[in-house]
Amino acid sequence: MTVREEFEVRPSELAGRVAELKERARGLRRELPESAAAADAANADSTESMRRIWEAGLYEFHLPSRYGGITGGDPAVFTEDFTEIVLDLCAGDSAAGMNYSVQTLVTIEIFGPDSGLPESTKAEMARLITQEGVRFVASNAETGSARPVLGRVVPGGIRISGVKTFNTNSGGGGWANVGLRMAEDDEPMSYHALVPLDGEGVRCAHEWDMMGQRGTHSQTIEYDDVFVPDGYHFPRHGMSGAVLSALFLMHSAIVLGPGYGALDAALEHVRKLDRSTLPGEFDSATKDPLVRRRIGEYVSTLGAARAYLLRTAAQVSAGEEDPALTIESFAVKVACVKAALEVTSGIFDLTGARSASNRYRFDRFWRNARTFSLHDPTDAKEVWVGDYHLTGAEPPMVARLRV
């Protein structure tokens, strides 16, 4: 029985569980902005927001059903529903939403049907997730690293050494899923190793100091001859087209979320304003037609990007897997970036000069969206979308998967 067939056995039960988790995420969208602003102001990890996300049971979404989960590590199950969850979390706290997305990706890698990890390791990881709220890090990026991570076989396991330059979700400790290449292997990052961040030989730089997404604490981590016992390392398998599309849709939700967060904050602020855009014409901003028009524009802009995002997520859930879906996910990312940047920069036309005070930290929405938009260039995505529609050329793997 495949993973998808297993979950088709109890559709009503699963649907009820998914609906419950989505409702909790909607509640967190209203509750997280306070802790998000505090973490941003302190340039600190989004510890409080992540704790609340875990307490809401959202860490369990991609666990197997025997551990109380939903998808069993298959990102093509309930993709549309999960995308909505990420959107709501990123509207409440963009950095925490990104951390949660990384948490999810590592969970998928550990519990996916192809990981090959022993049941004892999976059971231990499931216990850490559900009972202790342990956080996971996708430790893959080596951009700018002079020492890519290499592994060598030793009695009882492997030892790994090298430097990873971006390690999102590492500010709260936990475990890293380290992408690496075995010393005798020519293939880049052909293995994974599960490493506790408080283990011997692991050094976290704590140098994360960015304009936005500050709560992700995506610091540099060095692994210095770290021992990884057998049962905690495994071959890395390639990603299917559907998984890559799901990954880009997750990225799209991460960048669109701050747009919704900005609109939420602006609406709450404008409802309390005692002055309008046109002085002397109206006694409050809520009666100002210019304010109403701009709000309507932002609702439409975000709504169009959201609809495109969720429609494509539904295609992934339906099992579609072809080059056109990859291109569609590229185009979705472009639409979400543009919508988020327009709204996060434009809300100040609604909220006025006083809202530029650091007490509100409304600028964090733009800083978060702009920072994450740089993960992979929007211009490049538009080139590949245009080329596909013009000539039928498919984007290379380096364009599809960027770490």
DRENTORMAR-867366 format. One record per residue (C-alpha): residue number from 1; residue in one letter; y, z, x. Coordinates in steps of 0.001 Angstrom, whole numbers. Each point is the difference from the previous one (the first is absolute). Layout:
BEGIN
{site NUM, "a", {Y, Z, X}};
...
//
This chain:
BEGIN
{site 1, "m", {0, 0, 0}};
{site 2, "t", {3405, -932, 1385}};
{site 3, "v", {2976, 2348, 0}};
{site 4, "r", {1648, -2051, -2742}};
{site 5, "e", {-3173, 65, -2159}};
{site 6, "e", {-338, 3750, 456}};
{site 7, "f", {3460, 589, -1410}};
{site 8, "e", {-490, -2387, -2885}};
{site 9, "v", {-2701, 2333, -1345}};
{site 10, "r", {2479, 2626, -1234}};
{site 11, "p", {3221, -1881, -772}};
{site 12, "s", {1338, 2440, -2610}};
{site 13, "e", {-504, 3029, 2225}};
{site 14, "l", {1639, -1701, 2969}};
{site 15, "a", {2876, -1315, -2090}};
{site 16, "g", {755, 3511, -1241}};
{site 17, "r", {38, 1374, 3538}};
{site 18, "v", {2267, -2820, 1203}};
{site 19, "a", {2400, 568, -2908}};
{site 20, "e", {159, 3699, 857}};
{site 21, "l", {860, -675, 3647}};
{site 22, "k", {2635, -2568, -982}};
{site 23, "e", {1637, 2534, -2291}};
{site 24, "r", {105, 2543, 2833}};
{site 25, "a", {1642, -2570, 2263}};
{site 26, "r", {2650, -657, -2659}};
{site 27, "g", {701, 3723, -77}};
{site 28, "l", {323, 114, 3783}};
{site 29, "r", {2556, -2826, -143}};
{site 30, "r", {2318, 2477, -1730}};
{site 31, "e", {-954, 2992, 2160}};
{site 32, "l", {-48, -1342, 3575}};
{site 33, "p", {3626, -1117, 590}};
{site 34, "e", {1130, 3523, 928}};
{site 35, "s", {-2579, 449, 2755}};
{site 36, "a", {544, -3621, 1073}};
{site 37, "a", {3715, 587, 545}};
{site 38, "a", {-671, 3218, 1889}};
{site 39, "a", {-2522, -1624, 2358}};
{site 40, "d", {2356, -2918, 581}};
{site 41, "a", {2898, 2325, 826}};
{site 42, "a", {-2118, 1959, 2485}};
{site 43, "n", {-1719, -3103, 1449}};
{site 44, "a", {-3215, 1838, -817}};
{site 45, "d", {-3459, -904, -1217}};
{site 46, "s", {-390, -288, -3778}};
{site 47, "t", {-2296, 3027, -15}};
{site 48, "e", {1039, 1404, -3379}};
{site 49, "s", {-276, -3321, -1818}};
{site 50, "m", {-3404, -713, 1520}};
{site 51, "r", {-1251, 3426, -1034}};
{site 52, "r", {997, -669, -3591}};
{site 53, "i", {-1574, -3466, 31}};
{site 54, "w", {-3266, 1543, 1211}};
{site 55, "e", {156, 2793, -2584}};
{site 56, "a", {390, -2666, -2690}};
{site 57, "g", {-3417, -1366, 1024}};
{site 58, "l", {1347, -3340, 1183}};
{site 59, "y", {-1741, 167, 3385}};
{site 60, "e", {-3266, -467, -1877}};
{site 61, "f", {734, -3440, -1494}};
{site 62, "h", {-1991, -1996, 2564}};
{site 63, "l", {-2822, 2490, 469}};
{site 64, "p", {-3519, -695, -1326}};
{site 65, "s", {-732, 1359, -3458}};
{site 66, "r", {-2383, 2645, 1366}};
{site 67, "y", {3059, 1643, 1594}};
{site 68, "g", {2138, -308, -3129}};
{site 69, "g", {1547, -3333, 960}};
{site 70, "i", {555, -3304, -1739}};
{site 71, "t", {-616, -3080, 2120}};
{site 72, "g", {-2495, 940, 2692}};
{site 73, "g", {2185, -1522, 2694}};
{site 74, "d", {430, -3389, -1680}};
{site 75, "p", {3744, -898, -119}};
{site 76, "a", {-739, -2834, -2429}};
{site 77, "v", {-916, 2518, -2722}};
{site 78, "f", {2890, 1149, -2235}};
{site 79, "t", {2463, -1721, 2353}};
{site 80, "e", {2689, -330, -2654}};
{site 81, "d", {-261, 3669, -978}};
{site 82, "f", {93, 1168, 3596}};
{site 83, "t", {3036, -2201, 691}};
{site 84, "e", {1826, 1740, -2837}};
{site 85, "i", {-854, 3370, 1523}};
{site 86, "v", {1415, -1039, 3387}};
{site 87, "l", {3145, -1329, -1699}};
{site 88, "d", {640, 3288, -1788}};
{site 89, "l", {-629, 2089, 3121}};
{site 90, "c", {2289, -2209, 2093}};
{site 91, "a", {2704, 234, -2655}};
{site 92, "g", {-179, 3783, 304}};
{site 93, "d", {-415, 201, 3770}};
{site 94, "s", {-268, -3273, 1888}};
{site 95, "a", {-1254, 1564, 3234}};
{site 96, "a", {-2644, 2077, -1780}};
{site 97, "g", {-1069, -3061, -1981}};
{site 98, "m", {-505, -1880, 3256}};
{site 99, "n", {-1905, 2949, 1450}};
{site 100, "y", {-2184, 28, -3089}};
{site 101, "s", {-651, -3729, 379}};
{site 102, "v", {-1187, 566, 3566}};
{site 103, "q", {-2131, 2910, -1219}};
{site 104, "t", {-1565, -2409, -2449}};
{site 105, "l", {-637, -2741, 2556}};
{site 106, "v", {-1897, 2361, 2278}};
{site 107, "t", {-1960, 1384, -2957}};
{site 108, "i", {-1015, -3576, -852}};
{site 109, "e", {-1117, -609, 3581}};
{site 110, "i", {-2053, 3195, 116}};
{site 111, "f", {-1645, -263, -3411}};
{site 112, "g", {-204, -3767, -401}};
{site 113, "p", {-3542, -1361, -365}};
{site 114, "d", {93, -1619, 3477}};
{site 115, "s", {1197, 2930, 2109}};
{site 116, "g", {-3480, 1002, 1111}};
{site 117, "l", {1016, 3640, 479}};
{site 118, "p", {-2781, 2543, -645}};
{site 119, "e", {33, 1872, -3285}};
{site 120, "s", {627, 3286, 1833}};
{site 121, "t", {3296, -1330, 1383}};
{site 122, "k", {1071, -1413, -3358}};
{site 123, "a", {-815, 3304, -1694}};
{site 124, "e", {2065, 1887, 2571}};
{site 125, "m", {2967, -2368, -413}};
{site 126, "a", {-240, 238, -3791}};
{site 127, "r", {68, 3790, 197}};
{site 128, "l", {3050, -93, 2286}};
{site 129, "i", {1777, -2326, -2433}};
{site 130, "t", {-803, 1749, -3249}};
{site 131, "q", {-1, 3643, 1073}};
{site 132, "e", {2454, 146, 2891}};
{site 133, "g", {2334, -2929, -579}};
{site 134, "v", {-573, -1269, 3540}};
{site 135, "r", {2122, -3010, 833}};
{site 136, "f", {-1226, -3212, 1618}};
{site 137, "v", {1773, -2280, 2464}};
{site 138, "a", {-634, -3725, 481}};
{site 139, "s", {404, 53, 3780}};
{site 140, "n", {47, -3726, 771}};
{site 141, "a", {3410, -1218, 1159}};
{site 142, "e", {306, -762, 3707}};
{site 143, "t", {3276, -1913, -68}};
{site 144, "g", {1816, 913, 3202}};
{site 145, "s", {-2932, 2028, 1333}};
{site 146, "a", {-778, -422, 3692}};
{site 147, "r", {-3461, 1510, -542}};
{site 148, "p", {-2011, -1339, -2962}};
{site 149, "v", {-2722, 2385, -1120}};
{site 150, "l", {-3378, -678, 1630}};
{site 151, "g", {-3332, 1735, -558}};
{site 152, "r", {-3000, 502, 2240}};
{site 153, "v", {-3474, 1198, -866}};
{site 154, "v", {-1025, 3442, 1280}};
{site 155, "p", {-2963, 2236, -879}};
{site 156, "g", {355, 1124, -3619}};
{site 157, "g", {2940, -2200, -894}};
{site 158, "i", {2950, -1870, 1478}};
{site 159, "r", {3190, 911, 1849}};
{site 160, "i", {3280, -1709, -829}};
{site 161, "s", {3282, -319, 1896}};
{site 162, "g", {3263, -1792, -722}};
{site 163, "v", {3230, 120, -1992}};
{site 164, "k", {789, -870, -3628}};
{site 165, "t", {3676, -578, -683}};
{site 166, "f", {281, 439, -3782}};
{site 167, "n", {-2035, 2669, -1783}};
{site 168, "t", {1262, 420, -3547}};
{site 169, "n", {-1054, 3183, -1848}};
{site 170, "s", {-675, 1881, 3251}};
{site 171, "g", {2724, 2634, -455}};
{site 172, "g", {-2298, 2306, -1938}};
{site 173, "g", {-2901, 21, 2425}};
{site 174, "g", {-3361, -1094, -1340}};
{site 175, "w", {-2222, -2795, 1303}};
{site 176, "a", {771, -3399, 1506}};
{site 177, "n", {-2165, -3059, -579}};
{site 178, "v", {569, -1608, 3394}};
{site 179, "g", {-431, -3734, 427}};
{site 180, "l", {-1374, -773, 3447}};
{site 181, "r", {-1830, -2467, 2170}};
{site 182, "m", {-3095, 978, 1935}};
{site 183, "a", {551, -563, 3722}};
{site 184, "e", {-2732, -2645, 209}};
{site 185, "d", {1126, -1783, -3171}};
{site 186, "d", {2402, -2940, -20}};
{site 187, "e", {857, 414, -3673}};
{site 188, "p", {3250, 1925, -710}};
{site 189, "m", {-388, 3238, -1950}};
{site 190, "s", {-3617, -634, -972}};
{site 191, "y", {-779, 3694, -550}};
{site 192, "h", {1360, 3016, -1826}};
{site 193, "a", {-176, 3630, 1087}};
{site 194, "l", {791, 3067, -2106}};
{site 195, "v", {2018, 2467, 2078}};
{site 196, "p", {1543, 3359, -1040}};
{site 197, "l", {3639, 81, 1099}};
{site 198, "d", {-368, 3558, 1294}};
{site 199, "g", {-2919, -1017, 2203}};
{site 200, "e", {-124, 215, 3785}};
{site 201, "g", {1730, -2904, 1714}};
{site 202, "v", {2130, -1015, -3025}};
{site 203, "r", {3758, 100, 642}};
{site 204, "c", {2522, -648, -2772}};
{site 205, "a", {3468, -985, 1273}};
{site 206, "h", {2035, 1224, -3027}};
{site 207, "e", {2703, -2515, 930}};
{site 208, "w", {359, -1714, -3406}};
{site 209, "d", {3730, -538, -557}};
{site 210, "m", {638, -2918, -2322}};
{site 211, "m", {2714, -1107, -2375}};
{site 212, "g", {-2381, 162, -2973}};
{site 213, "q", {-3529, 1026, -997}};
{site 214, "r", {664, 3113, 2046}};
{site 215, "g", {-2556, 2119, -1841}};
{site 216, "t", {-2848, -2286, 1096}};
{site 217, "h", {244, 1574, 3479}};
{site 218, "s", {-1514, -3180, 1474}};
{site 219, "q", {-49, 1361, 3518}};
{site 220, "t", {-1747, -1199, 3170}};
{site 221, "i", {-3419, 1519, 734}};
{site 222, "e", {-1812, -20, 3344}};
{site 223, "y", {-3765, 393, 235}};
{site 224, "d", {-1027, 1265, 3446}};
{site 225, "d", {-3764, -257, 539}};
{site 226, "v", {-667, 1356, -3502}};
{site 227, "f", {-3674, 572, -820}};
{site 228, "v", {-1182, -1389, -3347}};
{site 229, "p", {-3561, 1058, -892}};
{site 230, "d", {-2530, -2384, -1482}};
{site 231, "g", {373, -153, -3746}};
{site 232, "y", {3796, -93, 245}};
{site 233, "h", {465, -3518, 1378}};
{site 234, "f", {-991, -3281, -1603}};
{site 235, "p", {427, -3786, 338}};
{site 236, "r", {3082, -1424, -1591}};
{site 237, "h", {-722, -2703, -2564}};
{site 238, "g", {2346, -2838, -894}};
{site 239, "m", {2046, 159, -3179}};
{site 240, "s", {-695, -2330, -2904}};
{site 241, "g", {2763, -2079, -1494}};
{site 242, "a", {121, 2302, -3032}};
{site 243, "v", {409, 3085, 2201}};
{site 244, "l", {2802, -1649, 1981}};
{site 245, "s", {1737, -977, -3242}};
{site 246, "a", {-356, 3573, -1280}};
{site 247, "l", {1522, 1239, 3274}};
{site 248, "f", {3045, -2230, -396}};
{site 249, "l", {417, 1111, -3595}};
{site 250, "m", {-46, 3609, 1188}};
{site 251, "h", {2730, -901, 2498}};
{site 252, "s", {1943, -1622, -2831}};
{site 253, "a", {-211, 3185, -2076}};
{site 254, "i", {1157, 2082, 2970}};
{site 255, "v", {3166, -2059, 390}};
{site 256, "l", {694, -431, -3732}};
{site 257, "g", {-404, 3728, -678}};
{site 258, "p", {3346, 974, 1603}};
{site 259, "g", {1681, -2503, -2323}};
{site 260, "y", {-1281, 1908, -2994}};
{site 261, "g", {825, 3298, 1677}};
{site 262, "a", {3568, -1179, 539}};
{site 263, "l", {332, -1073, -3633}};
{site 264, "d", {-1419, 3328, -1209}};
{site 265, "a", {2540, 1895, 2119}};
{site 266, "a", {2880, -2244, -1022}};
{site 267, "l", {-710, 372, -3714}};
{site 268, "e", {-110, 3770, 242}};
{site 269, "h", {3246, 38, 1992}};
{site 270, "v", {1899, -2451, -2228}};
{site 271, "r", {-834, 1942, -3160}};
{site 272, "k", {2058, 2877, 1425}};
{site 273, "l", {2994, -2013, 1256}};
{site 274, "d", {3340, 671, -1719}};
{site 275, "r", {1676, -3192, 1212}};
{site 276, "s", {-629, -3698, -506}};
{site 277, "t", {275, -3083, 2194}};
{site 278, "l", {3189, -991, -1836}};
{site 279, "p", {2389, 3013, 279}};
{site 280, "g", {1565, 1002, -3278}};
{site 281, "e", {-2151, -2307, -2090}};
{site 282, "f", {-2938, 2309, -701}};
{site 283, "d", {-432, 3764, 194}};
{site 284, "s", {-3488, -153, 1579}};
{site 285, "a", {-2117, -2352, 2045}};
{site 286, "t", {-2590, -239, -2777}};
{site 287, "k", {2518, -1840, -2195}};
{site 288, "d", {1015, -2439, 2738}};
{site 289, "p", {-1372, -3528, -737}};
{site 290, "l", {56, -881, 3711}};
{site 291, "v", {-2262, 2940, 740}};
{site 292, "r", {-2307, -935, -2855}};
{site 293, "r", {-167, -3610, 1168}};
{site 294, "r", {-877, 973, 3562}};
{site 295, "i", {-2725, 2383, -1210}};
{site 296, "g", {-1438, -2771, -2153}};
{site 297, "e", {22, -2322, 3005}};
{site 298, "y", {-1885, 2500, 2153}};
{site 299, "v", {-2561, 731, -2700}};
{site 300, "s", {-679, -3741, -323}};
{site 301, "t", {-151, -567, 3760}};
{site 302, "l", {-2464, 2812, 588}};
{site 303, "g", {-1991, -858, -3110}};
{site 304, "a", {-520, -3605, 1083}};
{site 305, "a", {-1304, 1064, 3417}};
{site 306, "r", {-2199, 2666, -1585}};
{site 307, "a", {-1500, -2472, -2491}};
{site 308, "y", {-809, -2449, 2804}};
{site 309, "l", {-1554, 2817, 2019}};
{site 310, "l", {-2186, 1323, -2810}};
{site 311, "r", {-1068, -3462, -1145}};
{site 312, "t", {-1254, -789, 3496}};
{site 313, "a", {-1694, 3404, 237}};
{site 314, "a", {-1853, -833, -3217}};
{site 315, "q", {-1236, -3208, 1638}};
{site 316, "v", {-1426, 2047, 2884}};
{site 317, "s", {-1730, 2334, -2461}};
{site 318, "a", {-1480, -3034, -1753}};
{site 319, "g", {-1812, -907, 3216}};
{site 320, "e", {2071, -3027, 916}};
{site 321, "e", {-146, -835, 3693}};
{site 322, "d", {1528, -3226, 1270}};
{site 323, "p", {2902, -1137, 2214}};
{site 324, "a", {2279, -308, -3028}};
{site 325, "l", {-335, 3743, -655}};
{site 326, "t", {962, 795, 3588}};
{site 327, "i", {3060, -2209, -332}};
{site 328, "e", {805, 1655, -3321}};
{site 329, "s", {-93, 3412, 1659}};
{site 330, "f", {2394, -1274, 2687}};
{site 331, "a", {2412, -1208, -2677}};
{site 332, "v", {-287, 3305, -1853}};
{site 333, "k", {995, 1869, 3168}};
{site 334, "v", {3058, -2239, 392}};
{site 335, "a", {1043, 589, -3616}};
{site 336, "c", {-410, 3765, 320}};
{site 337, "v", {1985, 178, 3250}};
{site 338, "k", {2913, -1938, -1483}};
{site 339, "a", {38, 2010, -3228}};
{site 340, "a", {-148, 3331, 1821}};
{site 341, "l", {2768, -849, 2462}};
{site 342, "e", {2275, -1288, -2764}};
{site 343, "v", {-358, 3109, -2146}};
{site 344, "t", {2, 2636, 2752}};
{site 345, "s", {3224, -1379, 1477}};
{site 346, "g", {1626, -693, -3361}};
{site 347, "i", {-348, 3389, -1685}};
{site 348, "f", {3165, 1244, 1728}};
{site 349, "d", {2004, -2401, -2182}};
{site 350, "l", {-1288, 2108, -2888}};
{site 351, "t", {152, 3473, 1470}};
{site 352, "g", {3414, -230, 1700}};
{site 353, "a", {1564, 1235, 3220}};
{site 354, "r", {-906, 3654, -472}};
{site 355, "s", {-3692, -898, -90}};
{site 356, "a", {194, -1041, 3662}};
{site 357, "s", {-24, 3694, 903}};
{site 358, "n", {-3013, 1114, 2011}};
{site 359, "r", {-712, 2647, -2616}};
{site 360, "y", {-1486, -2762, -2178}};
{site 361, "r", {-1692, -2018, 2755}};
{site 362, "f", {34, -3062, -2230}};
{site 363, "d", {112, -2141, 3142}};
{site 364, "r", {-3596, 953, 744}};
{site 365, "f", {-1246, -2476, -2588}};
{site 366, "w", {1550, -2960, 1825}};
{site 367, "r", {-949, 1386, 3414}};
{site 368, "n", {-3623, 422, -1108}};
{site 369, "a", {-248, -3455, -1571}};
{site 370, "r", {1738, -1718, 2918}};
{site 371, "t", {-2127, 1756, 2601}};
{site 372, "f", {-3306, -866, -1636}};
{site 373, "s", {1139, -3562, -724}};
{site 374, "l", {-74, -543, 3769}};
{site 375, "h", {-3754, 645, 223}};
{site 376, "d", {-640, -3749, -185}};
{site 377, "p", {2925, -2479, -177}};
{site 378, "t", {897, -1236, -3464}};
{site 379, "d", {1170, -3338, 1423}};
{site 380, "a", {-3465, -599, 1456}};
{site 381, "k", {-1604, 699, -3370}};
{site 382, "e", {2260, -2558, -1643}};
{site 383, "v", {-938, -2576, 2657}};
{site 384, "w", {-3707, 441, -704}};
{site 385, "v", {507, -72, -3768}};
{site 386, "g", {2064, -3169, 296}};
{site 387, "d", {-2466, -1641, 2380}};
{site 388, "y", {-2937, 736, -2288}};
{site 389, "h", {1692, -1506, -3038}};
{site 390, "l", {1242, -2986, 2006}};
{site 391, "t", {-3052, -869, 2113}};
{site 392, "g", {-2805, 2315, -1075}};
{site 393, "a", {-76, 1673, 3427}};
{site 394, "e", {-1443, 3517, -25}};
{site 395, "p", {1642, 2788, 2013}};
{site 396, "p", {-1888, 1151, 3115}};
{site 397, "m", {-1578, 3449, 154}};
{site 398, "v", {2831, 1295, 2207}};
{site 399, "a", {2360, -694, -2904}};
{site 400, "r", {-2253, 1731, -2507}};
{site 401, "l", {-722, 3177, 1939}};
{site 402, "r", {2792, 1508, 2091}};
{site 403, "v", {-466, 3369, 1710}};
//
